[in-house]
Amino acid sequence: MRLLLIAFYFPPAGGGGVQRTLKFCRDLPDFGVDVDVLAPSDSKWFAHDEPLLAAIPAGTTVHRARFLGPRASLRDEALRGAHGLRRATLHARYAYERALIPDKAVPWAATAVPAAVRIVRRRRIDAIMTTSPPTSVHLMGAAVAAATSKPWVADLRDSWLAHPHRRYEHRGVQAKRAVDRRMARTVARRATALVAVTDAIAAELAGLDPGAARKTHVIGHGVDLSDFAGLDHGSTDRFTIVHTGAFFGQRTPRPFLSAVRDLLERRPDLRGQLLVRFIGDMRESDRAWARALGIDDAWEETGFLPYRDAIAAQRGADALLLLIPHAGGRGDTVISGKIYEYLAARRPILAAVPPNGVAAALVASAGAGEVADPDDSAAQSRALEALVDRRRNGGLPDVELPAELAESMSRRERARELAGVLETAAR
């Protein structure tokens, strides 16, 4: 079988989500599926990981289509310090971006859909797969499938209608959500098969169309334990806790930084002995807020790092910080790919996540660390103190993952599952 995989985020674009697509390209041929990829020539994404280009398998044929949409940026950051004509221009730009439905990547359809149709015909493609985010790629998949009569599989890594970082209390967001629902229902109805990374996303799809449940398959996130081979944990003079990933939407470092301040006030013996490393982009408003706490010697921001450097930092840390907001209950069902990277790094996790959610359950079942409510700075402070004292009183050994969990996390196993879905869809 030859598959056309349409992915908006693909090397040299970086970030955790890129790994799922990249590893499918590597592993699917072992299960009888050769892969062509269609990606933007420049996704205009803030995370750029040039070394990942070398990780694209030699057997994967990559096609590029120009993206004419806006470059990724944060509105508040761009407007900060802008005045006059420049400020007015920025307001107009972000008004245009907010009007794009379902997301800012939808202009890619103008070049991606014609390119995909040509590729399907020229390369004798047997099946099409789209992977989100962004969700607009699934609309492109529907168009390509209609034009070519090929089976189409839609892979959803995030919820379409219950995203934890969207402000659904805002009227404008509610209006867009109504349109989103109609688009999502179209995808659920037209796709030959649907893949969801969580049971919650699968249930959302099943609720959109009566026939969606029977063609929806849950293929979760995974990780390659081999990516961490040769990466060592070396203890340093300071207790270091690492968070990887950008801050946007409702994800914020503020409760945890308050926890750090409270711990240092309560335990002055820890001043100069504790460091929080944020690997990824922070909002300027969060930086300013952090500086006002008076703990500048206890935190640092490195900005985005390539994948290999990011996982090396995870492995080298004393502990890892996981942040998932409540988001009106939507955070209960969030289980990002980053959690699997953290587990593979085998360092203890401080999970500031909804205590009754799936992320908390995974951390607890793995015996991988401490869980605290994401809004409870006092609980986070106590959890951090417990980790620091454990290191002082004998060290923090690596987390030993249960063998069954380690096996279930395999990227290769995920590819085997996907190959089965593709084979069934193409019949």
C-alpha positions as CSV (number, residue, x, y, z in Angstrom):
1,M,0.0,0.0,0.0
2,R,1.2,3.5,-0.7
3,L,-0.1,6.2,1.7
4,L,-0.2,10.0,1.3
5,L,0.1,11.5,4.7
6,I,-0.9,15.2,4.9
7,A,0.7,16.9,7.8
8,F,1.0,20.6,8.5
9,Y,3.7,20.1,11.2
10,F,6.6,18.2,9.7
11,P,10.4,18.7,9.8
12,P,11.9,21.2,9.8
13,A,9.0,22.3,12.0
14,G,9.7,21.1,15.5
15,G,7.8,20.4,18.7
16,G,6.5,17.2,20.4
17,G,3.6,16.6,17.9
18,V,6.0,16.2,15.0
19,Q,7.4,13.0,16.4
20,R,4.2,10.9,16.0
21,T,4.1,11.7,12.2
22,L,7.9,11.3,11.7
23,K,7.9,7.9,13.5
24,F,4.9,6.6,11.5
25,C,7.0,7.4,8.4
26,R,9.8,5.3,9.8
27,D,7.8,2.3,11.0
28,L,4.8,1.9,8.6
29,P,6.9,0.4,5.8
30,D,7.7,-2.5,8.1
31,F,4.0,-3.3,8.1
32,G,3.5,-3.0,4.4
33,V,2.7,0.7,4.1
34,D,5.0,3.0,2.1
35,V,4.6,6.7,2.9
36,D,4.5,9.9,0.8
37,V,4.2,13.1,2.9
38,L,2.7,16.4,1.9
39,A,3.8,19.3,4.1
40,P,4.2,23.0,3.9
41,S,7.4,24.4,2.4
42,D,7.3,26.7,5.5
43,S,4.6,26.2,8.1
44,K,5.6,29.6,9.7
45,W,5.7,27.8,13.0
46,F,7.8,29.2,15.9
47,A,9.5,25.9,16.6
48,H,12.2,25.2,14.0
49,D,14.2,22.0,14.3
50,E,16.6,21.7,11.4
51,P,18.3,18.5,12.8
52,L,15.0,16.6,12.4
53,L,15.4,16.8,8.6
54,A,18.1,14.1,8.9
55,A,15.6,11.9,10.7
56,I,13.2,11.7,7.8
57,P,13.5,8.1,6.5
58,A,15.2,7.7,3.2
59,G,12.2,5.7,1.9
60,T,9.7,8.6,2.6
61,T,9.0,10.8,-0.3
62,V,8.3,14.4,0.9
63,H,6.3,16.9,-1.2
64,R,5.9,20.5,-0.3
65,A,3.2,23.0,-1.0
66,R,3.5,26.7,-0.2
67,F,1.6,28.0,2.8
68,L,0.2,31.5,2.3
69,G,-1.3,32.0,5.8
70,P,0.0,34.0,8.8
71,R,3.1,33.3,10.8
72,A,2.6,31.9,14.3
73,S,2.7,34.6,17.0
74,L,1.0,35.7,20.1
75,R,-1.3,38.7,19.8
76,D,-0.5,40.2,23.2
77,E,3.2,39.8,22.6
78,A,3.1,41.5,19.2
79,L,1.0,44.4,20.4
80,R,3.2,45.1,23.4
81,G,5.0,48.4,22.7
82,A,3.4,48.9,19.3
83,H,1.8,52.3,18.6
84,G,0.1,54.3,15.8
85,L,0.0,52.8,12.4
86,R,1.9,49.6,13.4
87,R,-0.6,48.9,16.2
88,A,-3.5,49.4,13.8
89,T,-1.9,47.1,11.3
90,L,-1.4,44.4,13.9
91,H,-5.0,44.7,15.0
92,A,-6.1,44.2,11.5
93,R,-3.9,41.2,11.1
94,Y,-5.2,39.5,14.2
95,A,-8.8,40.3,13.3
96,Y,-8.1,38.4,10.0
97,E,-6.6,35.5,11.9
98,R,-9.5,35.2,14.3
99,A,-11.9,35.1,11.3
100,L,-10.1,32.0,9.9
101,I,-12.2,28.9,10.6
102,P,-11.4,26.4,11.9
103,D,-7.8,27.7,12.4
104,K,-5.0,29.9,11.0
105,A,-3.7,27.0,8.8
106,V,-6.8,26.9,6.6
107,P,-5.2,29.1,3.8
108,W,-2.9,26.1,3.1
109,A,-5.8,24.4,1.4
110,A,-5.4,26.7,-1.6
111,T,-2.1,25.0,-2.5
112,A,-2.2,21.7,-0.6
113,V,-5.5,20.3,-2.1
114,P,-4.4,20.7,-5.7
115,A,-1.0,19.3,-4.9
116,A,-2.4,16.4,-3.0
117,V,-4.7,15.5,-5.9
118,R,-1.8,15.5,-8.3
119,I,0.3,13.4,-6.0
120,V,-2.5,10.8,-5.6
121,R,-2.7,10.4,-9.3
122,R,1.0,10.6,-10.2
123,R,2.2,8.4,-7.3
124,R,-0.6,5.9,-7.5
125,I,-1.6,6.5,-3.9
126,D,-3.9,3.9,-2.3
127,A,-5.0,5.8,0.7
128,I,-4.9,9.3,2.3
129,M,-4.3,10.2,5.9
130,T,-4.6,13.6,7.6
131,T,-3.2,14.3,11.0
132,S,-4.1,17.2,13.3
133,P,-3.5,19.7,14.8
134,P,-4.4,21.9,12.9
135,T,-7.9,20.5,12.4
136,S,-8.2,22.3,9.0
137,V,-6.1,19.5,7.4
138,H,-9.1,17.2,7.8
139,L,-11.2,19.5,5.6
140,M,-8.4,19.3,3.0
141,G,-8.4,15.5,3.4
142,A,-12.2,15.4,2.7
143,A,-11.7,17.5,-0.5
144,V,-8.8,15.3,-1.7
145,A,-10.8,12.1,-1.0
146,A,-13.8,13.5,-2.9
147,A,-11.7,14.4,-5.9
148,T,-9.8,11.1,-6.1
149,S,-12.3,8.6,-4.6
150,K,-9.5,7.2,-2.4
151,P,-10.1,6.0,1.2
152,W,-9.2,8.6,3.8
153,V,-8.2,8.2,7.5
154,A,-8.4,11.3,9.8
155,D,-6.0,11.2,12.8
156,L,-6.9,13.6,15.7
157,R,-4.3,14.3,18.3
158,D,-6.4,17.0,20.0
159,S,-10.0,17.4,20.7
160,W,-11.7,19.5,18.0
161,L,-14.6,20.9,20.2
162,A,-13.2,20.7,23.8
163,H,-9.7,22.1,23.5
164,P,-8.3,22.9,27.0
165,H,-6.7,26.2,25.9
166,R,-9.7,27.9,24.2
167,R,-11.7,30.5,26.1
168,Y,-15.2,29.1,25.4
169,E,-16.8,31.6,27.7
170,H,-16.1,34.3,25.0
171,R,-19.0,34.9,22.6
172,G,-16.7,35.0,19.6
173,V,-15.2,31.6,20.5
174,Q,-18.7,30.2,21.1
175,A,-19.8,31.4,17.6
176,K,-16.8,29.7,16.0
177,R,-17.4,26.6,18.0
178,A,-20.9,26.2,16.4
179,V,-19.2,26.3,12.9
180,D,-16.5,24.0,14.2
181,R,-19.1,21.5,15.2
182,R,-20.6,21.4,11.7
183,M,-17.1,20.9,10.2
184,A,-16.2,18.2,12.7
185,R,-19.5,16.4,11.9
186,T,-18.7,16.5,8.2
187,V,-15.3,14.9,8.9
188,A,-16.8,12.3,11.2
189,R,-19.3,11.4,8.6
190,R,-17.1,11.4,5.4
191,A,-13.8,9.8,6.7
192,T,-13.4,6.2,5.9
193,A,-11.8,5.7,9.3
194,L,-11.1,7.9,12.3
195,V,-8.1,7.6,14.7
196,A,-8.1,9.3,18.1
197,V,-5.3,9.5,20.6
198,T,-7.6,9.2,23.6
199,D,-10.9,7.6,24.5
200,A,-12.3,11.1,25.2
201,I,-11.6,12.2,21.6
202,A,-13.1,9.0,20.3
203,A,-16.3,9.6,22.3
204,E,-16.4,13.2,20.9
205,L,-16.3,11.8,17.4
206,A,-18.9,9.2,18.1
207,G,-21.2,11.9,19.4
208,L,-21.0,13.8,16.1
209,D,-22.3,11.1,13.7
210,P,-24.2,7.9,14.3
211,G,-21.7,5.9,12.2
212,A,-18.6,7.3,13.6
213,A,-18.3,5.0,16.6
214,R,-17.9,1.8,14.5
215,K,-15.1,3.3,12.4
216,T,-13.1,5.1,15.2
217,H,-9.9,3.6,16.6
218,V,-7.9,4.7,19.6
219,I,-4.2,4.8,18.8
220,G,-2.5,6.7,21.7
221,H,0.6,8.7,21.9
222,G,3.9,6.8,22.2
223,V,7.6,7.3,22.6
224,D,10.8,5.6,21.5
225,L,12.7,4.5,24.6
226,S,15.7,4.2,22.2
227,D,15.7,8.0,21.8
228,F,16.9,8.2,25.4
229,A,19.7,5.6,25.0
230,G,23.0,7.1,25.9
231,L,21.5,10.1,27.7
232,D,22.7,10.2,31.3
233,H,21.4,11.8,34.4
234,G,24.2,13.7,36.1
235,S,23.5,15.2,39.5
236,T,24.4,18.9,39.9
237,D,24.8,21.1,42.9
238,R,21.3,22.6,42.4
239,F,18.0,20.7,42.4
240,T,16.8,21.3,38.8
241,I,13.2,20.7,37.6
242,V,12.5,21.0,33.9
243,H,9.4,21.9,32.0
244,T,9.5,21.5,28.2
245,G,6.9,23.1,25.9
246,A,5.4,26.5,25.2
247,F,2.9,28.5,27.2
248,F,-0.3,29.5,25.5
249,G,-4.0,29.5,26.1
250,Q,-4.8,28.5,29.7
251,R,-1.4,26.8,30.3
252,T,0.5,29.0,32.8
253,P,3.5,28.7,35.0
254,R,2.2,31.2,37.6
255,P,0.8,28.8,40.3
256,F,4.0,26.8,40.2
257,L,6.3,29.8,40.4
258,S,4.2,31.0,43.3
259,A,4.8,27.6,44.8
260,V,8.6,28.1,44.4
261,R,8.5,31.5,46.0
262,D,6.5,30.1,49.0
263,L,8.9,27.2,49.4
264,L,11.9,29.6,49.4
265,E,10.2,31.8,52.0
266,R,9.4,28.8,54.1
267,R,12.8,27.2,53.6
268,P,15.5,29.9,53.3
269,D,18.1,27.1,53.4
270,L,17.0,26.2,49.8
271,R,17.9,29.6,48.3
272,G,20.5,29.2,45.6
273,Q,19.8,25.4,45.7
274,L,16.8,25.3,43.4
275,L,16.4,26.0,39.7
276,V,13.3,25.8,37.4
277,R,14.2,25.5,33.7
278,F,11.5,26.4,31.2
279,I,12.5,24.9,27.8
280,G,10.2,26.6,25.4
281,D,8.6,30.0,24.8
282,M,7.0,32.0,27.6
283,R,4.6,35.0,27.3
284,E,6.1,38.3,28.2
285,S,3.3,38.8,30.7
286,D,4.3,35.6,32.5
287,R,8.0,36.7,32.5
288,A,7.1,40.0,34.0
289,W,4.9,38.3,36.6
290,A,7.7,35.9,37.5
291,R,10.2,38.7,37.9
292,A,7.9,40.4,40.3
293,L,8.1,37.4,42.6
294,G,11.7,38.2,43.5
295,I,13.0,34.7,42.7
296,D,15.0,35.4,39.6
297,D,17.9,33.2,40.8
298,A,15.5,30.2,40.9
299,W,14.2,30.1,37.3
300,E,15.4,30.5,33.8
301,E,14.0,30.3,30.3
302,T,16.0,28.8,27.5
303,G,13.5,29.2,24.6
304,F,12.8,26.4,22.1
305,L,15.4,23.6,21.8
306,P,15.7,20.9,19.1
307,Y,14.1,17.6,20.1
308,R,17.4,15.8,20.9
309,D,18.5,18.7,23.2
310,A,15.1,18.8,24.8
311,I,15.0,15.2,25.8
312,A,18.6,15.4,27.0
313,A,17.5,18.1,29.3
314,Q,14.6,16.0,30.5
315,R,17.0,13.1,31.2
316,G,19.5,15.3,32.9
317,A,17.0,16.9,35.3
318,D,16.3,16.0,38.9
319,A,12.6,16.2,38.2
320,L,10.2,17.1,35.4
321,L,7.3,19.5,35.6
322,L,4.0,18.7,33.9
323,L,1.3,21.4,33.7
324,I,-2.3,20.8,32.6
325,P,-5.0,23.3,33.5
326,H,-8.5,22.4,34.7
327,A,-10.0,24.4,31.8
328,G,-13.5,24.0,33.0
329,G,-13.2,20.2,33.3
330,R,-11.6,19.8,29.8
331,G,-8.2,19.2,31.3
332,D,-9.4,15.9,32.8
333,T,-9.1,14.2,29.5
334,V,-5.8,15.7,28.3
335,I,-2.9,13.3,28.0
336,S,-0.2,14.9,25.8
337,G,2.7,13.2,24.1
338,K,5.0,15.0,26.5
339,I,3.9,12.8,29.3
340,Y,5.3,9.8,27.5
341,E,8.6,11.6,26.9
342,Y,8.8,12.3,30.6
343,L,8.1,8.7,31.5
344,A,10.9,7.6,29.0
345,A,13.3,10.0,30.7
346,R,12.7,8.1,33.9
347,R,13.0,11.1,36.1
348,P,10.4,11.8,38.9
349,I,7.5,14.0,37.7
350,L,5.7,16.8,39.5
351,A,2.4,16.7,37.8
352,A,0.3,19.9,38.4
353,V,-2.7,18.4,36.7
354,P,-6.4,17.7,37.4
355,P,-6.2,15.1,40.2
356,N,-9.0,13.0,38.8
357,G,-7.9,13.2,35.2
358,V,-6.2,10.7,32.9
359,A,-2.8,12.3,33.2
360,A,-2.8,12.0,37.0
361,A,-3.9,8.4,36.7
362,L,-1.0,7.6,34.3
363,V,1.6,9.2,36.5
364,A,0.2,7.3,39.5
365,S,0.0,4.0,37.8
366,A,3.6,4.3,36.7
367,G,4.7,5.3,40.2
368,A,6.4,8.2,38.5
369,G,6.0,11.1,40.9
370,E,3.8,13.6,42.7
371,V,0.4,14.9,41.7
372,A,-1.0,18.3,42.8
373,D,-4.0,20.4,41.7
374,P,-2.9,22.8,39.0
375,D,-4.5,25.7,40.8
376,D,-3.2,24.8,44.3
377,S,0.2,26.5,44.8
378,A,0.4,25.3,48.4
379,A,0.0,21.6,47.3
380,Q,2.6,22.2,44.5
381,S,5.0,23.7,47.0
382,R,4.7,20.7,49.3
383,A,5.2,18.3,46.4
384,L,8.3,20.2,45.3
385,E,9.6,20.3,48.8
386,A,9.1,16.5,49.1
387,L,11.2,15.9,45.9
388,V,13.9,18.3,47.0
389,D,14.2,16.6,50.4
390,R,14.3,13.1,48.9
391,R,17.2,14.2,46.8
392,R,19.0,15.6,49.8
393,N,18.3,12.5,51.9
394,G,19.6,9.8,49.7
395,G,18.9,10.9,46.1
396,L,16.2,10.6,43.5
397,P,16.7,7.4,41.6
398,D,15.4,6.8,38.2
399,V,11.7,5.7,37.9
400,E,11.5,2.0,37.0
401,L,8.6,1.7,34.6
402,P,6.4,-1.4,34.7
403,A,7.3,-3.6,31.8
404,E,3.8,-3.7,30.5
405,L,3.6,0.1,30.4
406,A,7.0,0.4,28.7
407,E,6.0,-2.0,26.0
408,S,2.6,-0.3,25.5
409,M,4.4,3.0,24.9
410,S,6.3,1.8,21.8
411,R,6.0,3.9,18.7
412,R,6.4,0.7,16.6
413,E,3.4,-0.7,18.3
414,R,1.4,2.4,17.4
415,A,2.5,2.0,13.7
416,R,1.4,-1.6,13.7
417,E,-2.0,-0.6,15.0
418,L,-2.3,2.2,12.3
419,A,-1.3,-0.2,9.5
420,G,-4.2,-2.4,10.5
421,V,-6.6,0.6,10.3
422,L,-5.2,1.6,6.9
423,E,-5.5,-2.0,5.6
424,T,-9.1,-2.2,6.6
425,A,-9.9,1.3,5.2
426,A,-8.4,0.4,1.8
427,R,-10.4,-2.8,1.3
